[in-house]
Structure formats: structure tokens, C-alpha cells
Amino acid sequence: MYSVLFKKSAEKDLMNINPVYFDSVKAHIKSLAKNPRPFGCIKLSVSKNTYRLRVGVYRIIYSIKDDILIVEVIKIDHRRNVYR
């Protein structure tokens, strides 16, 4: 089982999410501990271990460190802002 860690900026992003989507985003982040590469995740070309997960209109950007079993959430934001 993987450990899920947050960057400080990702923690702030999580607190600024629309309350309608908050529970869904939180549940998807928790599920990354069991399966860090769920169906629908996309590997980003930015780096070799960076992935994107869609949750409604929000995107979760995270990296996976398989050797030490850690998933690090990098950014959580609305789809129009996340890649800027």
C-alpha cells in the first residue's frame, strides 16, 4: 500500500475546492493509496513519473515513487487553470 503525501500548495488547493466536488476529490486521492494508476489516469510528458487524474471539472496532478511506495499530490485545480 502506498502513502499519499501532499505538497503544501496542494493542501491549499484542496481547501479551495468547490464544496460540491470536495468529497469526490478527497475520495479519489484516498484511493490512490491502493491503486496509484487507476483507470482513466494519464501519464504526463512533463516528467517520467507524473500523472493526471480527472475528477469532474478538477484535475489532480501527482507523482509516483514506486521504489519507496509514495504518491505525492502536486496540484489540484480546476481544469482551466491546472496546466498554467
N, C-alpha and C positions, 0 to 999 in steps of 0.2 A: 504494500500500500504506500502511495506517495504522500508526502507532506505538502500542503499548499501554503505558500508564503506570499505576502503582498509587499510590493514596493510602497513607500509612504504615499506617493502620488496616487497609486491605485486605491489605497484606503480612502483617500479624499474623494476620488472619483466614485467609489461605491456609495458614499454618503450623499452624493449629489444626484443619484439616480432618481428618476420619476418613481413615486411610490407604487404606481400600477405595475411596474416591471421589477421592483426591488426583490420580491420573494423569488421570482423566476431566475433572476441573475444569480442570486445567492445560492439557490439550489443547484444551478449548473456549475458554479465554482466548487461547491462541495463535492459534486460528482466527479470532478477532475482527479480527486484523490484515488478513486477506484479505477478509473479509466481515463488517463490523460489524453488519449487520442480517440474521442468519441466519434460516432458517425456524424458527419457534417463539418468537422473541423478541417480547416485548410492550412496547409504549411505555407508560411510567408517566405518570400525570397530575400527578405532583409537579412536574415541570419539562418544558420542551419538548424536551429532548434526553436524557432519562433512559430507559433500557431495562432490562428484566429478562430473564435467560436461565435456564432450568431445566436443572439437571444432576443427575439423580437426586433426592435429598432436599435438595440445596443450590440456592441461588439466587445468581446473580451480578448485581449491580446496577452499571450502568456508564453513562457519558455519552459522547456522540459529538460531537466538534467537527470538522465537515466542512470548514470553511474552512482549518484547519491540519492536517488528517488525523491526528487524535489520538483514541484511545479511552482513557478514564480509568476504571479499575475503582475503584468507590467502596466496595463492600461485598460480602463473600462470607460467607454464613452458612447455617445450617440453615433450612428453610422456616418453622419455627415461631417463629424469632427475628428473621428478616431485616427485617421491616417495623416493628419496635418502635423 
